[in-house]
Amino acid sequence: MRFPLVICLALLILVTSSDVGASPIVGASANTLPEGEFMLDAWFLWRDFTWEYEDSEQFWSTLPTTDTRTGASLMPRLYYGLNDRLTLRIGVPLEDRYSEIFADGDPDDEPQSSSSTGFGDLVFDPKILLYEENEGDQRVSAIVGVRVPTGDVDAGLSDGSTDVVVGAAATQRSGDVAAHLCVTHWFNGTDDTGFDVRDQWIGTLTLETKVDEGWTLLWEAKAYASSQSSTYRRVYACPGLMWSGDRMSIGLSAMVSAYRRGGLGYSTHDFDWAPFVRIYYRFF
């Protein structure tokens, strides 16, 4: 296995460059920032792929134990409260892809290796607060945005399509418990070859339960769905724990594959589980 050193160093710099502090979860919630304030968040996901989708046969199969395929993403995002109801958000991920394949699964052969690290596609997705009640205990927001192909297509860091996202988020808070629901639909464009990248629904349901001063349990589920040309369904269970100080929050979750059906229409890989790290830092 190969762990992406460049992304690990970037994550370490992000953590050590900030003072200890905390901020509310704004990413998958309906929360927006106060006018004129900034916030920085980042999520990190590392994947050791163990499954491959056979597009011609339309079934999942395990990869040979001799082969290695890994992927990692570090997504820093900057938020700015244009006013109390409109929060701007922009992010550019740092991506890493690596594979080491042995012909016929024979470890005595010379492996075919490939590696690429670089920036992925820029995402700009503002959030608009539509409804607020009981001093923010209930909130509903709209999400609109665009993903621009800034990543290297030849290196596998982008598919070259320009995509539009539309969605909504809702938050309900009561005492030490908060629930967040975020549903978005990606209207994906065509890639550099003219292939129409399938549209996709993405949903996230999060339950925060405070267990002690500064510590919160995270119960989260992520779902992906598409029915364009063929059915594709994925559900992940993501239990985790978050620590919060005055301005920073750091959370660690295990992203576990709970359900899958179909593939993406081209050769892709699945994984059984993956570590998922998130960091929030607010400048107010």
C-alpha positions as CSV (number, residue, x, y, z in Angstrom):
1,M,0.0,0.0,0.0
2,R,1.1,3.6,-0.7
3,F,0.0,6.4,1.5
4,P,0.1,9.8,-0.3
5,L,2.9,11.8,1.5
6,V,2.1,15.1,-0.3
7,I,-1.5,15.1,1.0
8,C,-0.4,14.0,4.5
9,L,2.0,17.0,4.7
10,A,-0.7,19.4,3.4
11,L,-3.1,18.1,6.1
12,L,-0.5,18.5,8.8
13,I,0.3,22.1,7.7
14,L,-3.4,22.9,7.8
15,V,-3.8,21.6,11.4
16,T,-0.6,23.1,12.8
17,S,-1.2,26.6,11.2
18,S,-4.3,27.2,13.3
19,D,-4.9,28.1,16.9
20,V,-7.0,25.7,19.0
21,G,-10.7,26.6,18.5
22,A,-14.1,25.5,17.2
23,S,-16.8,26.3,14.7
24,P,-20.3,25.0,13.9
25,I,-20.7,22.4,11.2
26,V,-21.6,24.5,8.1
27,G,-20.7,22.2,5.2
28,A,-23.7,19.7,5.2
29,S,-26.0,21.8,7.4
30,A,-28.3,24.7,6.7
31,N,-26.0,27.1,8.7
32,T,-24.6,30.2,7.2
33,L,-21.9,32.6,8.4
34,P,-22.4,36.1,9.9
35,E,-21.9,39.0,7.6
36,G,-18.2,39.8,6.9
37,E,-16.8,36.7,8.5
38,F,-14.5,34.0,7.2
39,M,-14.3,30.2,7.9
40,L,-12.0,27.5,6.6
41,D,-12.9,23.8,6.5
42,A,-11.3,20.8,5.0
43,W,-12.0,17.1,4.6
44,F,-9.6,14.3,3.8
45,L,-10.5,10.9,2.5
46,W,-8.1,8.0,1.8
47,R,-9.3,4.9,-0.1
48,D,-7.7,1.5,-0.5
49,F,-9.8,0.0,-3.3
50,T,-10.7,-3.7,-3.0
51,W,-13.4,-4.1,-5.6
52,E,-13.7,-3.5,-9.3
53,Y,-16.8,-3.0,-11.4
54,E,-16.8,-5.1,-14.6
55,D,-18.8,-2.8,-16.9
56,S,-19.2,-5.4,-19.7
57,E,-20.5,-8.1,-17.3
58,Q,-22.2,-5.6,-14.9
59,F,-21.0,-7.1,-11.7
60,W,-18.6,-6.3,-8.9
61,S,-15.5,-8.5,-8.3
62,T,-12.7,-8.4,-5.8
63,L,-9.3,-7.2,-7.0
64,P,-6.4,-9.6,-6.9
65,T,-4.6,-9.5,-3.6
66,T,-1.3,-8.7,-5.4
67,D,-2.7,-5.5,-6.9
68,T,-2.8,-2.1,-5.2
69,R,-5.1,0.8,-6.1
70,T,-5.4,3.8,-3.8
71,G,-6.9,7.2,-4.0
72,A,-6.8,10.2,-1.7
73,S,-8.5,13.6,-1.6
74,L,-7.8,16.7,0.5
75,M,-10.5,19.4,0.0
76,P,-9.9,22.8,1.6
77,R,-12.8,25.2,1.3
78,L,-13.0,28.9,2.1
79,Y,-16.3,30.4,3.3
80,Y,-17.3,34.1,3.4
81,G,-20.5,35.6,4.8
82,L,-21.5,38.1,2.2
83,N,-24.5,38.9,4.5
84,D,-26.3,36.9,7.2
85,R,-28.3,34.9,4.6
86,L,-25.7,34.4,1.8
87,T,-22.4,32.4,2.4
88,L,-20.0,32.1,-0.4
89,R,-17.9,28.9,-0.6
90,I,-15.0,27.9,-2.9
91,G,-12.7,24.9,-2.8
92,V,-10.0,23.2,-5.0
93,P,-9.1,19.6,-4.0
94,L,-5.6,18.1,-3.9
95,E,-5.9,14.6,-5.5
96,D,-3.7,11.6,-5.4
97,R,-4.1,8.4,-7.5
98,Y,-1.8,5.3,-7.4
99,S,-2.0,1.8,-8.9
100,E,0.4,-1.2,-9.0
101,I,-0.9,-4.1,-11.1
102,F,0.6,-7.5,-11.7
103,A,-0.2,-9.3,-14.9
104,D,-2.3,-12.4,-14.2
105,G,-1.9,-11.7,-10.5
106,D,1.7,-13.1,-10.5
107,P,3.8,-11.3,-7.9
108,D,7.0,-12.5,-9.6
109,D,6.2,-10.4,-12.7
110,E,7.3,-6.8,-13.1
111,P,4.3,-4.7,-12.0
112,Q,2.7,-1.9,-14.0
113,S,2.7,1.2,-11.9
114,S,1.1,4.6,-12.3
115,S,1.0,7.6,-10.0
116,S,-0.5,11.1,-10.3
117,T,-0.8,13.9,-7.7
118,G,-2.2,17.4,-8.4
119,F,-5.2,19.7,-8.1
120,G,-8.7,18.6,-9.1
121,D,-11.7,20.5,-10.2
122,L,-12.6,23.9,-8.6
123,V,-16.1,23.9,-6.9
124,F,-18.0,27.2,-6.2
125,D,-21.3,26.5,-4.3
126,P,-22.8,29.3,-2.3
127,K,-25.5,28.7,0.3
128,I,-28.6,30.9,0.7
129,L,-30.6,30.9,4.0
130,L,-34.3,30.7,3.2
131,Y,-35.9,30.1,6.6
132,E,-34.9,30.5,10.2
133,E,-37.0,30.0,13.4
134,N,-36.4,29.9,17.1
135,E,-33.0,31.8,17.0
136,G,-31.6,29.4,14.4
137,D,-32.8,26.1,15.9
138,Q,-34.6,25.4,12.7
139,R,-33.0,26.4,9.4
140,V,-33.5,25.7,5.7
141,S,-31.0,26.8,3.0
142,A,-30.6,26.5,-0.8
143,I,-27.4,25.4,-2.4
144,V,-26.4,26.3,-6.0
145,G,-23.0,26.1,-7.6
146,V,-20.7,24.9,-10.4
147,R,-17.7,22.6,-10.7
148,V,-15.1,23.8,-13.2
149,P,-12.6,21.3,-14.8
150,T,-9.3,22.7,-13.5
151,G,-7.8,19.2,-12.9
152,D,-5.5,17.3,-15.2
153,V,-7.7,15.0,-17.3
154,D,-4.8,12.9,-18.7
155,A,-3.6,12.2,-15.1
156,G,-7.1,11.0,-14.1
157,L,-7.7,14.0,-11.7
158,S,-10.7,15.3,-13.7
159,D,-13.2,14.0,-16.2
160,G,-13.1,17.4,-18.0
161,S,-16.9,18.2,-17.6
162,T,-18.4,21.4,-16.3
163,D,-21.1,20.5,-13.8
164,V,-23.9,22.4,-12.0
165,V,-25.3,21.6,-8.5
166,V,-28.7,22.5,-7.1
167,G,-29.9,21.4,-3.6
168,A,-31.2,22.2,-0.2
169,A,-30.1,21.7,3.4
170,A,-32.2,21.6,6.7
171,T,-31.0,21.8,10.3
172,Q,-33.0,21.0,13.5
173,R,-31.3,21.6,16.8
174,S,-32.7,20.7,20.3
175,G,-30.4,21.0,23.3
176,D,-27.3,18.8,22.9
177,V,-28.6,17.1,19.7
178,A,-28.6,18.5,16.2
179,A,-29.8,16.9,12.9
180,H,-28.7,18.0,9.4
181,L,-30.1,16.8,6.1
182,C,-28.5,17.9,2.8
183,V,-29.7,16.7,-0.7
184,T,-28.1,17.9,-3.9
185,H,-28.4,17.1,-7.6
186,W,-25.5,17.3,-9.9
187,F,-26.3,18.2,-13.5
188,N,-23.0,16.9,-15.1
189,G,-21.9,18.0,-18.5
190,T,-19.8,16.2,-21.2
191,D,-16.2,15.2,-20.8
192,D,-13.3,16.0,-23.3
193,T,-14.3,13.0,-25.4
194,G,-17.9,14.1,-25.8
195,F,-19.2,11.4,-23.3
196,D,-22.2,12.7,-21.3
197,V,-21.2,12.2,-17.7
198,R,-24.3,10.9,-15.8
199,D,-26.2,13.2,-13.4
200,Q,-26.2,12.2,-9.8
201,W,-28.1,12.7,-6.6
202,I,-26.1,13.0,-3.3
203,G,-27.7,12.9,0.2
204,T,-26.2,13.3,3.6
205,L,-28.0,12.8,6.9
206,T,-26.0,13.7,10.1
207,L,-26.9,13.5,13.8
208,E,-24.7,15.3,16.3
209,T,-24.9,14.1,19.9
210,K,-22.9,16.0,22.5
211,V,-21.5,13.6,25.1
212,D,-19.1,15.9,27.0
213,E,-17.7,19.3,27.0
214,G,-15.9,19.6,23.7
215,W,-16.8,16.1,22.4
216,T,-19.6,15.1,20.0
217,L,-20.6,11.8,18.6
218,L,-21.3,11.9,14.8
219,W,-23.9,9.5,13.2
220,E,-23.9,10.0,9.5
221,A,-25.1,8.3,6.3
222,K,-24.1,9.3,2.8
223,A,-26.1,8.1,-0.3
224,Y,-25.3,8.4,-4.0
225,A,-27.8,7.6,-6.8
226,S,-28.1,7.8,-10.5
227,S,-30.5,6.1,-13.0
228,Q,-29.1,7.5,-16.3
229,S,-28.6,4.6,-18.8
230,S,-28.2,2.2,-15.8
231,T,-29.0,2.1,-12.1
232,Y,-26.3,3.1,-9.6
233,R,-26.8,3.2,-5.9
234,R,-24.3,3.6,-3.0
235,V,-24.9,4.1,0.7
236,Y,-22.1,4.6,3.3
237,A,-22.4,4.5,7.1
238,C,-20.1,7.1,8.7
239,P,-19.9,6.9,12.5
240,G,-17.4,9.2,14.1
241,L,-16.2,11.5,16.9
242,M,-15.6,15.2,16.9
243,W,-13.6,17.4,19.2
244,S,-14.3,21.2,19.5
245,G,-12.4,24.0,21.1
246,D,-13.0,27.8,20.8
247,R,-12.5,28.2,17.1
248,M,-11.6,24.8,15.7
249,S,-13.3,21.4,15.3
250,I,-11.6,18.2,14.3
251,G,-13.6,15.0,13.4
252,L,-12.6,11.5,12.5
253,S,-15.1,9.0,10.9
254,A,-15.0,5.6,9.3
255,M,-16.7,5.6,5.9
256,V,-18.0,2.1,5.6
257,S,-19.7,0.7,2.4
258,A,-23.2,-0.4,3.5
259,Y,-25.0,-1.0,0.2
260,R,-24.1,-0.9,-3.5
261,R,-26.0,-1.7,-6.7
262,G,-24.7,-1.2,-10.3
263,G,-21.7,0.7,-11.5
264,L,-20.8,4.0,-13.0
265,G,-20.9,2.9,-16.6
266,Y,-17.1,2.7,-16.9
267,S,-14.4,0.8,-15.0
268,T,-14.3,2.0,-11.5
269,H,-13.4,0.7,-8.1
270,D,-15.2,0.2,-4.8
271,F,-13.9,0.0,-1.3
272,D,-15.0,-1.6,1.9
273,W,-14.1,1.2,4.3
274,A,-12.0,4.4,4.4
275,P,-10.9,7.0,7.0
276,F,-12.6,10.3,6.7
277,V,-11.2,13.4,8.5
278,R,-12.8,16.8,8.7
279,I,-11.5,20.1,10.1
280,Y,-13.4,23.5,10.7
281,Y,-11.7,26.8,11.7
282,R,-13.5,30.1,12.0
283,F,-11.9,33.5,12.1
284,F,-14.4,35.0,14.5
